[in-house]
Amino acid sequence: MTLQQLEKRRKSAIMKKWLELVYETYPPDTASFLKEEVDRFANPVGYVIASNLRKILDGLIEGSDMQAMSSYLEDIIKIRAVQDFSPSQAVCFIDLLKKVILSEIPAETEADATGLVSRIDRLAFMSADIYARTKEKIAQLKERERIKNHVIAGQAWQSPGREIASSQAPRNDMTDGGSLQ
């Protein structure tokens, strides 16, 4: 039996164990909800995680192009990037897959698993890159929102029809080198 045949046969068990380990990376209450609520609309995070993990596993078993799987990684990482995960925690779900697969394959096929392990490692590297890009995008969006709010607040202060007495106007003591009071 080849490694690919074994993986196809054990796919359900691998998927179940992998999903369980990924859910365990969440706090207990969240993990419980993610496991129990299967409705895609009541639990969109759980749905995105489970469906994309399945697509990643299928892609690995079928030998899909690595770039084709990057969108599945991205969907999961976007969720984990906005949650309170460190970078290593956000992308650890890929390493968990390697752990599950290596525990599921018999010793005589471990030598054949080298290619699969290498592909999983490449997914982990891709995940780190995706995480960095996602966090950068989040920082840009936050900065844009901060600037937008600052501009809106300034416009409200200087709204038409509002006359500001000189005693009410904001002071700018920085013009003469002083500090703000």
C-alpha positions as CSV (number, residue, x, y, z in Angstrom):
1,M,0.0,0.0,0.0
2,T,1.4,3.4,-1.0
3,L,1.5,6.4,1.3
4,Q,-1.2,8.2,-0.8
5,Q,-3.5,5.1,-0.6
6,L,-3.0,5.0,3.2
7,E,-3.7,8.7,3.5
8,K,-6.9,8.4,1.5
9,R,-8.0,5.4,3.7
10,R,-7.1,7.2,6.9
11,K,-8.3,10.7,5.8
12,S,-11.3,10.8,8.0
13,A,-9.4,9.9,11.1
14,I,-6.6,12.3,10.3
15,M,-9.1,15.1,9.7
16,K,-10.9,14.4,12.9
17,K,-7.7,14.4,15.0
18,W,-6.3,17.5,13.3
19,L,-9.5,19.4,13.8
20,E,-9.6,18.4,17.4
21,L,-6.0,19.6,18.0
22,V,-6.7,22.9,16.2
23,Y,-9.8,23.6,18.3
24,E,-7.7,22.9,21.4
25,T,-5.5,25.9,20.5
26,Y,-8.5,28.0,21.6
27,P,-9.7,28.7,25.2
28,P,-12.0,25.9,26.5
29,D,-15.3,27.7,26.1
30,T,-14.5,28.8,22.5
31,A,-13.2,25.3,21.6
32,S,-16.4,23.8,22.9
33,F,-18.5,26.1,20.8
34,L,-16.4,25.6,17.7
35,K,-16.8,21.8,18.1
36,E,-20.4,21.6,18.9
37,E,-22.0,24.3,16.7
38,V,-21.9,23.0,13.1
39,D,-24.3,25.5,11.5
40,R,-22.2,27.7,9.1
41,F,-24.2,30.8,10.0
42,A,-24.3,30.3,13.7
43,N,-20.6,29.5,13.8
44,P,-18.9,31.1,10.7
45,V,-15.4,30.8,12.3
46,G,-15.7,27.1,13.0
47,Y,-17.1,26.6,9.5
48,V,-14.2,28.5,7.8
49,I,-11.6,26.6,9.8
50,A,-13.1,23.1,9.3
51,S,-13.8,23.6,5.6
52,N,-10.4,25.0,4.8
53,L,-8.6,22.4,6.9
54,R,-10.4,19.8,4.8
55,K,-9.3,21.5,1.6
56,I,-5.7,21.6,2.8
57,L,-5.7,17.9,3.6
58,D,-7.3,17.0,0.3
59,G,-4.8,19.2,-1.5
60,L,-1.9,17.4,0.2
61,I,-3.3,14.0,-0.5
62,E,-4.0,14.8,-4.1
63,G,-0.7,16.5,-4.6
64,S,-2.3,19.9,-5.5
65,D,-0.2,22.9,-6.3
66,M,1.1,24.6,-3.2
67,Q,0.0,28.0,-4.4
68,A,-3.5,26.7,-5.0
69,M,-3.7,25.9,-1.3
70,S,-2.5,29.4,-0.2
71,S,-6.1,30.7,-0.3
72,Y,-7.2,28.0,2.2
73,L,-4.3,29.0,4.5
74,E,-5.2,32.7,4.1
75,D,-8.8,32.2,5.2
76,I,-7.8,30.5,8.4
77,I,-4.9,32.8,9.2
78,K,-7.0,36.0,8.7
79,I,-9.2,34.7,11.5
80,R,-6.3,33.8,13.8
81,A,-4.5,37.0,13.1
82,V,-7.3,39.1,14.5
83,Q,-7.6,36.9,17.5
84,D,-5.2,36.9,20.5
85,F,-2.7,34.5,19.0
86,S,1.0,35.0,18.8
87,P,2.5,34.5,15.4
88,S,3.6,30.9,16.2
89,Q,0.2,30.1,17.7
90,A,-1.6,31.5,14.7
91,V,0.3,29.2,12.2
92,C,0.8,26.1,14.5
93,F,-2.2,24.3,12.9
94,I,0.1,23.3,10.1
95,D,2.6,21.6,12.4
96,L,-0.4,19.9,14.1
97,L,-1.2,18.3,10.8
98,K,2.3,16.9,10.5
99,K,2.0,15.5,14.1
100,V,-1.3,13.8,13.3
101,I,-0.1,12.3,10.0
102,L,3.1,11.0,11.4
103,S,1.2,9.4,14.3
104,E,-1.2,7.7,11.8
105,I,1.2,6.2,9.4
106,P,2.9,2.8,10.0
107,A,6.7,2.8,10.6
108,E,7.3,1.0,7.3
109,T,5.9,3.9,5.3
110,E,7.7,6.7,7.2
111,A,10.5,6.8,4.7
112,D,7.8,7.5,2.0
113,A,6.5,10.3,4.1
114,T,9.5,12.5,3.5
115,G,7.9,14.2,0.5
116,L,4.7,14.8,2.4
117,V,6.5,16.2,5.4
118,S,8.4,18.5,3.1
119,R,5.1,19.8,1.6
120,I,3.7,20.4,5.1
121,D,6.8,22.3,6.0
122,R,6.4,24.5,2.9
123,L,2.8,25.2,4.0
124,A,4.1,26.3,7.4
125,F,6.5,28.7,5.7
126,M,3.7,30.0,3.5
127,S,1.5,30.4,6.6
128,A,4.2,32.6,8.3
129,D,4.4,34.8,5.2
130,I,0.6,35.1,5.0
131,Y,0.4,35.9,8.7
132,A,3.0,38.7,8.3
133,R,1.1,40.2,5.4
134,T,-2.2,40.0,7.2
135,K,-0.9,41.7,10.3
136,E,0.7,44.4,8.1
137,K,-2.7,45.0,6.4
138,I,-4.5,45.1,9.8
139,A,-2.0,47.8,11.0
140,Q,-2.6,49.8,7.8
141,L,-6.3,49.6,8.2
142,K,-6.1,50.7,11.9
143,E,-3.9,53.7,10.9
144,R,-6.3,54.7,8.1
145,E,-9.2,54.5,10.6
146,R,-7.3,56.5,13.2
147,I,-6.5,59.2,10.6
148,K,-10.1,59.2,9.4
149,N,-11.4,59.6,12.9
150,H,-9.0,62.4,13.6
151,V,-10.1,64.2,10.4
152,I,-13.8,63.7,11.3
153,A,-13.2,65.0,14.8
154,G,-11.5,68.1,13.4
155,Q,-14.3,68.7,11.0
156,A,-16.9,68.5,13.8
157,W,-14.9,71.0,15.8
158,Q,-14.8,73.4,12.9
159,S,-18.4,72.8,11.6
160,P,-20.1,75.6,9.7
161,G,-22.2,78.0,11.7
162,R,-20.3,77.3,14.9
163,E,-18.5,80.4,16.0
164,I,-15.7,79.8,18.5
165,A,-14.8,82.4,20.9
166,S,-11.0,82.9,21.3
167,S,-11.3,81.7,24.9
168,Q,-12.9,78.4,23.6
169,A,-10.5,77.8,20.7
170,P,-7.9,75.1,21.3
171,R,-4.5,76.5,22.3
172,N,-1.4,75.8,20.4
173,D,1.4,76.7,22.7
174,M,3.8,74.8,20.6
175,T,4.4,77.7,18.2
176,D,6.6,79.5,20.6
177,G,8.5,76.4,21.7
178,G,6.4,75.8,24.8
179,S,4.6,72.7,25.8
180,L,0.9,71.9,25.5
181,Q,-1.0,72.9,28.7
